[in-house]
């Protein structure tokens, strides 16, 4: 063993370039229509989720503000005014 060599396990890789072929393909009109419908329906579903989350947050914070503003027995009662 020569004095200038370093002990260890060495692996040699031969790296070869990867061939990349770019091809432009046009899809048909029905395929375009199906993709557009998928995108629009995805936007509608995501909008529905956002609406539901905002309604839940509004309800949650509404309850929280009502709870913090009420003082139990010290809260003045509101009397109904009516002819009955």
Residue frames as qw, qx, qy, qz and C-alpha x, y, z in Angstrom:
[[0.000, 0.891, 0.455, 0.000, 0.00, 0.00, 0.00],
 [0.418, 0.482, -0.042, 0.769, 1.47, 3.34, -0.99],
 [0.316, -0.309, -0.492, 0.750, 2.04, 5.95, 1.72],
 [0.104, 0.086, -0.052, -0.989, 0.08, 8.75, 0.01],
 [0.375, -0.319, -0.711, -0.503, -3.23, 6.80, -0.36],
 [0.404, -0.240, 0.380, -0.797, -6.17, 7.38, 1.95],
 [0.039, 0.118, 0.990, -0.070, -7.96, 4.36, 3.38],
 [0.470, 0.308, 0.311, -0.767, -11.66, 4.03, 2.53],
 [0.490, 0.364, 0.777, 0.154, -14.20, 2.68, 0.11],
 [0.114, 0.456, -0.223, -0.854, -14.41, 4.63, -3.11],
 [0.551, 0.485, 0.679, 0.004, -17.10, 4.37, -5.76],
 [0.080, -0.276, 0.402, 0.870, -16.69, 5.76, -9.25],
 [0.495, 0.603, 0.556, -0.286, -19.78, 6.83, -11.19],
 [0.249, 0.076, 0.549, 0.794, -19.91, 7.41, -14.91],
 [0.264, 0.614, 0.415, -0.617, -22.38, 10.26, -15.35],
 [0.273, 0.232, 0.676, 0.644, -23.98, 10.35, -18.76],
 [0.228, 0.097, 0.008, -0.969, -26.17, 13.16, -20.03],
 [0.370, 0.420, 0.788, -0.256, -29.92, 12.61, -20.07],
 [0.071, 0.195, 0.587, 0.783, -31.67, 13.15, -23.38],
 [0.201, 0.507, 0.532, -0.648, -34.59, 15.56, -23.03],
 [0.112, 0.283, 0.675, 0.672, -37.07, 15.77, -25.84],
 [0.212, 0.410, 0.378, -0.802, -39.58, 18.61, -25.82],
 [0.048, 0.288, 0.784, 0.548, -42.63, 18.07, -27.98],
 [0.310, 0.163, 0.224, -0.910, -45.58, 20.41, -28.29],
 [0.021, -0.293, -0.925, -0.243, -48.88, 18.61, -28.65],
 [0.368, -0.110, -0.026, -0.923, -52.26, 20.20, -29.19],
 [0.196, 0.219, 0.916, -0.273, -55.22, 18.59, -27.49],
 [0.014, -0.461, -0.724, -0.513, -58.71, 18.47, -28.91],
 [0.262, -0.433, -0.051, -0.861, -61.55, 20.92, -28.20],
 [0.763, -0.478, -0.342, -0.269, -63.44, 18.46, -25.93],
 [0.738, -0.158, -0.397, 0.523, -60.27, 17.93, -23.87],
 [0.166, 0.267, -0.144, 0.938, -59.90, 21.70, -23.51],
 [0.512, -0.484, -0.221, -0.674, -63.55, 21.97, -22.45],
 [0.826, -0.371, -0.419, 0.063, -63.08, 19.22, -19.84],
 [0.564, -0.003, -0.333, 0.755, -60.00, 20.96, -18.43],
 [0.093, -0.376, 0.007, -0.922, -61.84, 24.28, -18.22],
 [0.689, -0.488, -0.316, -0.433, -64.77, 22.65, -16.42],
 [0.792, -0.240, -0.431, 0.361, -62.34, 21.01, -13.98],
 [0.342, 0.143, -0.242, 0.897, -60.62, 24.32, -13.22],
 [0.326, -0.427, -0.109, -0.836, -63.91, 26.20, -12.78],
 [0.783, -0.441, -0.381, -0.217, -65.38, 23.49, -10.53],
 [0.688, -0.109, -0.420, 0.581, -62.19, 23.49, -8.44],
 [0.086, 0.263, -0.143, 0.950, -62.47, 27.25, -7.97],
 [0.568, -0.455, -0.250, -0.639, -66.14, 26.87, -6.96],
 [0.822, -0.331, -0.450, 0.110, -65.31, 24.15, -4.43],
 [0.516, 0.005, -0.341, 0.786, -62.43, 26.16, -2.94],
 [0.152, -0.369, -0.018, -0.917, -64.69, 29.22, -2.74],
 [0.713, -0.459, -0.373, -0.376, -67.32, 27.15, -0.92],
 [0.752, -0.230, -0.442, 0.431, -64.73, 26.01, 1.59],
 [0.267, 0.162, -0.203, 0.928, -63.55, 29.57, 2.14],
 [0.408, -0.449, -0.192, -0.771, -67.15, 30.72, 2.62],
 [0.794, -0.419, -0.432, -0.088, -67.84, 27.94, 5.15],
 [0.633, -0.108, -0.380, 0.666, -64.66, 28.75, 7.09],
 [0.042, 0.275, -0.077, 0.958, -65.52, 32.46, 7.13],
 [0.592, -0.482, -0.296, -0.574, -69.07, 31.72, 8.34],
 [0.798, -0.331, -0.453, 0.220, -67.69, 29.45, 11.06],
 [0.453, 0.031, -0.284, 0.845, -65.20, 32.13, 12.14],
 [0.210, -0.403, -0.095, -0.886, -67.92, 34.80, 12.14],
 [0.731, -0.477, -0.371, -0.318, -70.16, 32.58, 14.28],
 [0.753, -0.192, -0.423, 0.466, -67.30, 31.69, 16.63],
 [0.286, 0.098, -0.208, 0.930, -66.22, 35.29, 17.17],
 [0.389, -0.467, -0.248, -0.754, -69.86, 36.40, 17.45],
 [0.773, -0.467, -0.428, -0.031, -70.43, 33.97, 20.31],
 [0.634, -0.090, -0.334, 0.692, -67.19, 35.07, 21.91],
 [0.052, 0.279, -0.052, 0.958, -68.12, 38.76, 21.82],
 [0.580, -0.510, -0.316, -0.552, -71.63, 38.06, 23.16],
 [0.795, -0.354, -0.441, 0.218, -70.18, 36.01, 26.00],
 [0.494, -0.034, -0.272, 0.825, -67.68, 38.69, 26.99],
 [0.104, -0.333, -0.072, -0.934, -70.27, 41.48, 26.81],
 [0.641, -0.522, -0.398, -0.398, -72.86, 39.79, 29.04],
 [0.023, 0.427, -0.643, 0.636, -72.61, 40.11, 32.80],
 [0.230, -0.229, -0.929, 0.179, -75.24, 37.57, 33.86],
 [0.156, -0.702, -0.663, 0.211, -77.76, 39.03, 36.34],
 [0.173, -0.595, -0.073, 0.781, -76.45, 42.56, 35.88],
 [0.138, 0.108, 0.614, 0.770, -77.39, 42.66, 32.21],
 [0.384, 0.261, 0.250, -0.850, -80.42, 44.92, 31.70],
 [0.395, 0.327, 0.854, 0.086, -83.40, 43.10, 30.29],
 [0.126, 0.048, -0.392, -0.910, -85.11, 44.36, 27.17],
 [0.407, 0.379, 0.682, -0.475, -88.89, 44.63, 27.45],
 [0.198, 0.322, 0.734, 0.564, -91.09, 44.05, 24.46],
 [0.247, 0.347, 0.206, -0.881, -93.36, 46.91, 23.53],
 [0.122, -0.154, -0.817, -0.542, -96.51, 45.76, 21.88],
 [0.495, -0.205, -0.030, -0.844, -100.24, 46.02, 21.99],
 [0.740, -0.151, -0.620, -0.214, -100.83, 42.45, 23.07]]
